[in-house]
Amino acid sequence: MTQETEGSANKSRRNRNDANEGNFIKRSANFVRESINELRRAVWPTRNQVVTYTIVVLVFVVVMSIFVSLIDLLFGRGVLVIFGN
């Protein structure tokens, strides 16, 4: 690496470190501001989509709960058959 490129690499590294060494409050405020900007750009689901997704999740949870309960019941009975009361 030549001296010129080493110098510019060190300078850019210094600039990055200077930006990262800012006050904690300033960095926190900047983070919150950037987060709010990102949330404004996000595509939010419509009310219909939220209702539909919620119903799908609830139905899935109920079906899986029934499935796990049945498997548990079968294994419990199987253990009783194998090892007795």
Secondary structure, DSSP 8 states (H G I E B T S, - for coil): --HHHHHHHHHHHHHHHHHHTS-HHHHHHHHHHHHHHHHHHS----HHHHHHHHHHHHHHHHHHHHHHHHHHHHHHHHHHHHH--
